[in-house]
Amino acid sequence: MPGLFPIIEDINSLYRDFRRMPPVEVSEELRGWSYGQGVVAPPGGPLLGVSDITGGFCDRGRDVYLRYVKRVQPRDNYLLQRGRLIHETWTRTIVEVKRSIYNHGLDASIQELANTASTLKEKLKAEFNAKHSLVPEEERTWLVDRIINEGFSTYASSLERQLSRSRFLEIDGLVAATVPLLTEYPLNGEKIGLSRALRIDALIPPGLILELKTRHPRREFELALVGYALAFESEYEIPIDRGLLMYVEVDPPKRRLYVRPRIIALGDALRSEFVERRDKLLELILYDEDPGVSSNCPSECPYIHYCRGGE
């Protein structure tokens, strides 16, 4: 299974594993390209983000009701900020590795990548001082260092392997083979009642969706993969049968990150559940129906101050 920063060998191994797995059963009516009829067709109303439907904050959907009907402003907290810090550092690391190789061409070296890594660390630490101020400075520092070090080390080795394979490489192919991810990949989910500005954490060609999660595993995150798969199918009419969840667990006392990748089969049961949640939440909004306060509010919910503490 791949680590935090997948390389081409990891991806090839994954696709080989897929061929050995039982096929994923997906009904035609639950494919994203069937948006013109049947259950996937949107019932109307606002276009929701995948995170609205699968955020995992409220089992009653009151967070979505408060956001779209009552227009309550969400309140940030430590866990959400830490999650965004990890996401952003991960994404920026991948982008800057690619940028460094493009800038230096086929003469790119490990030393040049190391220089880029050092510059990126200082830049992100300065940005995050204000952006993620609820995360203690010491934790911000080691998280940035840890993620960037791992990313640049992984892709420096990958770069050297690719450069040693042939004298006749083109820069675009070299970058794609060294870093086989397209981060923040945009999708238009309008055909299935989702936002026009969806973004996948990463798309791994030819058709594997990767989502990075920093909270405890839950079924909603599997449903998030389904939402993006449906949007991808509606836009490109290419089947997406499996997705990759990359769970990242933080251990601040030990200053460690534990990465647990999971392959998720995106079959009929998950697809039906996603569509049902989409329709239920749209009904709450269209009919101005307050579902009431959940009895199981997670502490990281950005609306817990409203539901539990009053306006």
C-alpha positions in Angstrom: 0.0 0.0 0.0 1.2 3.5 -0.7 2.6 5.9 1.9 1.7 9.6 2.4 3.4 10.4 -0.9 2.6 7.7 -3.5 5.1 7.0 -6.3 4.6 5.3 -9.6 5.6 1.9 -8.3 2.9 2.2 -5.6 0.3 3.0 -8.2 1.3 0.1 -10.4 1.1 -2.2 -7.5 -2.4 -0.9 -6.6 -3.7 -1.5 -10.1 -2.3 -5.0 -10.1 -4.1 -5.7 -6.8 -7.3 -4.3 -8.3 -7.2 -6.9 -11.0 -7.0 -9.7 -8.4 -10.0 -8.4 -6.4 -13.6 -9.4 -7.1 -15.3 -7.0 -9.5 -17.3 -4.2 -7.9 -21.0 -4.5 -8.6 -22.4 -1.2 -9.8 -25.9 -0.8 -11.3 -26.2 1.3 -14.4 -28.8 3.6 -12.7 -26.2 4.4 -10.0 -23.5 5.5 -12.4 -22.9 9.2 -12.5 -23.6 9.3 -16.2 -27.2 8.3 -15.5 -28.0 11.7 -14.1 -30.8 12.3 -16.7 -33.1 9.7 -15.1 -33.5 7.5 -12.1 -32.2 7.9 -8.6 -29.0 9.8 -9.5 -31.0 12.7 -11.0 -31.0 15.7 -8.7 -34.3 16.7 -7.1 -33.6 20.4 -7.5 -32.5 23.0 -5.0 -29.1 24.4 -4.1 -26.0 22.7 -5.3 -24.3 21.0 -2.3 -20.6 20.3 -1.8 -19.5 16.7 -1.2 -18.3 17.9 2.2 -21.8 19.2 3.0 -23.2 15.6 2.6 -20.3 13.6 4.0 -18.7 16.0 6.5 -19.5 13.6 9.4 -20.3 16.4 11.8 -24.0 15.9 12.4 -25.9 12.7 12.0 -29.1 14.7 11.6 -27.8 17.1 9.0 -28.3 20.1 11.2 -25.0 21.6 10.2 -26.2 21.8 6.6 -29.5 23.3 7.7 -27.7 26.0 9.7 -25.3 26.8 6.9 -27.8 27.1 4.1 -31.1 28.1 5.8 -30.1 29.9 9.0 -26.9 31.3 7.6 -25.1 30.6 10.8 -21.3 31.3 10.6 -19.2 28.2 11.4 -16.7 28.6 14.2 -13.1 27.3 13.7 -11.4 25.0 16.1 -8.1 23.2 16.7 -8.8 19.9 15.0 -10.2 21.6 11.9 -7.2 23.9 11.6 -4.8 21.1 12.1 -6.5 19.1 9.4 -6.3 22.0 7.0 -2.7 22.5 7.9 -1.9 18.9 7.0 -3.9 19.1 3.8 -2.3 22.3 2.6 1.3 21.2 3.5 0.8 17.9 1.7 -0.6 19.6 -1.4 2.0 22.4 -1.5 4.8 19.8 -1.1 3.6 17.9 -4.2 3.2 21.1 -6.2 6.6 22.5 -5.3 8.4 19.3 -6.1 6.8 19.4 -9.6 7.6 23.1 -9.9 11.3 22.5 -9.0 11.7 19.8 -11.6 10.0 22.0 -14.3 12.2 24.9 -13.3 15.5 22.9 -13.5 14.5 20.6 -16.3 16.4 17.4 -16.9 19.2 18.8 -14.8 17.1 18.7 -11.6 19.0 17.2 -8.7 18.4 16.1 -5.1 20.3 19.2 -3.9 17.9 21.5 -5.8 14.9 19.7 -4.4 16.5 20.1 -0.9 16.8 23.9 -1.4 13.2 24.1 -2.5 12.1 22.1 0.5 13.9 24.5 2.9 12.3 27.6 1.2 8.9 26.0 1.4 9.2 25.2 5.1 10.0 28.8 6.0 7.2 30.1 3.7 4.5 27.9 5.2 5.6 28.4 8.8 5.2 32.2 8.3 1.8 31.8 6.6 0.5 29.4 9.2 1.3 31.7 12.1 -1.9 33.6 11.5 -3.8 31.1 9.3 -3.7 28.2 11.8 -3.1 30.0 15.1 -5.3 27.6 17.1 -2.6 24.9 16.5 0.3 25.5 18.9 3.4 26.9 17.2 5.6 23.9 18.2 3.1 21.5 16.6 2.8 23.6 13.5 6.6 23.6 13.1 7.1 19.8 13.4 4.1 19.0 11.3 5.4 21.2 8.4 8.9 19.9 8.8 7.8 16.3 9.0 5.5 16.4 5.9 7.8 18.4 3.7 10.8 16.2 4.6 9.0 13.0 3.7 7.6 14.4 0.5 10.8 15.8 -0.9 12.8 12.7 0.2 10.3 10.4 -1.4 10.2 12.2 -4.7 13.9 12.9 -4.8 14.5 9.2 -4.8 11.8 8.7 -7.4 13.4 11.4 -9.6 16.7 9.7 -9.5 15.2 6.4 -10.5 13.3 8.0 -13.4 16.4 9.9 -14.6 18.4 6.7 -14.6 16.0 4.9 -16.9 16.6 6.8 -20.1 18.7 9.6 -21.7 15.8 10.7 -23.9 13.2 12.0 -21.4 10.9 14.9 -21.9 10.3 17.1 -18.9 6.5 16.6 -18.8 6.8 12.9 -18.8 9.5 13.0 -16.2 7.4 15.0 -13.8 4.4 12.7 -14.3 6.4 9.6 -13.7 8.1 11.1 -10.6 5.0 12.5 -9.0 2.0 10.6 -10.3 -0.7 12.7 -8.6 -2.8 15.6 -9.8 -3.7 17.6 -6.7 -6.9 19.6 -6.1 -8.4 18.2 -9.3 -11.5 20.2 -10.3 -14.9 18.6 -11.1 -18.3 20.0 -12.0 -20.9 18.1 -10.1 -23.9 20.2 -11.3 -25.4 17.3 -13.3 -25.9 15.3 -10.1 -26.9 18.1 -7.8 -23.5 18.9 -6.5 -21.3 22.0 -6.6 -19.8 23.2 -9.9 -16.5 23.7 -8.0 -15.7 20.4 -6.5 -12.1 19.5 -5.9 -10.6 16.1 -5.3 -7.6 16.0 -3.0 -5.8 14.1 -5.7 -6.5 12.2 -8.9 -4.1 9.4 -9.8 -4.3 8.6 -13.5 -5.9 6.9 -15.2 -8.8 7.0 -12.7 -8.2 6.6 -9.0 -9.6 9.2 -6.6 -7.5 9.8 -3.4 -8.9 11.6 -0.4 -6.7 12.6 2.6 -8.5 12.4 6.0 -7.1 13.6 9.3 -10.0 12.7 11.6 -11.0 9.2 12.9 -12.2 6.8 10.2 -15.9 6.9 9.6 -18.4 5.8 6.9 -19.0 9.3 5.8 -15.5 9.5 4.4 -16.2 6.5 2.2 -19.3 8.2 1.0 -17.2 11.2 0.1 -15.3 9.0 -2.4 -18.7 8.0 -3.8 -19.7 11.6 -4.3 -16.5 12.5 -6.2 -16.8 9.2 -8.2 -20.4 10.1 -9.3 -19.3 13.6 -10.3 -16.3 12.2 -12.3 -18.6 9.7 -14.0 -21.1 12.4 -14.8 -18.5 14.6 -16.4 -16.3 12.1 -18.2 -18.4 8.9 -18.5 -15.5 6.8 -17.2 -16.4 4.3 -14.5 -14.8 4.7 -11.1 -15.2 1.5 -9.1 -12.7 2.0 -6.3 -11.2 4.9 -4.3 -8.3 5.4 -1.9 -8.7 6.9 1.5 -5.5 8.1 3.1 -6.0 8.4 6.9 -3.4 10.4 8.7 -3.2 10.1 12.5 -1.2 12.6 14.5 0.6 11.7 17.7 1.8 15.1 19.0 3.7 13.8 22.1 5.8 11.5 19.9 5.8 13.9 16.9 4.7 11.1 14.6 2.3 10.7 11.7 0.7 7.3 11.1 -0.6 6.8 7.6 -3.2 4.2 7.0 -4.4 3.9 3.4 -7.6 2.0 2.6 -9.0 0.9 -0.7 -12.8 1.4 -0.8 -15.1 -0.4 -3.2 -17.6 2.1 -4.5 -20.5 -0.3 -5.0 -24.3 0.0 -5.1 -24.8 0.2 -1.3 -22.5 3.2 -0.8 -23.8 4.9 -3.9 -27.4 4.5 -2.8 -26.6 5.8 0.7 -24.9 8.9 -0.8 -27.9 9.7 -3.0 -30.3 9.2 -0.1 -28.3 11.6 2.1 -28.1 14.2 -0.7 -31.9 14.1 -1.2 -32.6 14.2 2.6 -30.4 17.3 3.1 -31.9 19.0 0.1 -35.4 18.4 1.6 -34.3 20.1 4.9 -33.2 23.1 2.9 -36.1 23.3 0.5 -38.8 22.9 3.2 -36.9 24.9 5.9 -37.1 21.9 8.2 -34.9 22.1 11.3 -33.9 18.5 12.1 -33.1 19.3 15.7 -30.0 18.9 17.8 -28.1 15.6 17.6 -27.5 13.6 20.7 -24.0 12.7 19.4 -22.2 16.0 18.6 -18.5 15.6 17.8 -16.4 18.2 19.5 -14.9 19.3 16.2 -18.2 20.3 14.7 -18.0 24.0 13.6 -21.6 24.5 14.7 -21.5 23.0 18.2 -21.3 26.5 19.6 -24.7 27.2 18.2 -26.4 23.9 19.0 -24.9 23.4 22.4 -24.1 26.9 23.5 -26.9 29.1 22.1 -26.6 31.8 19.5 
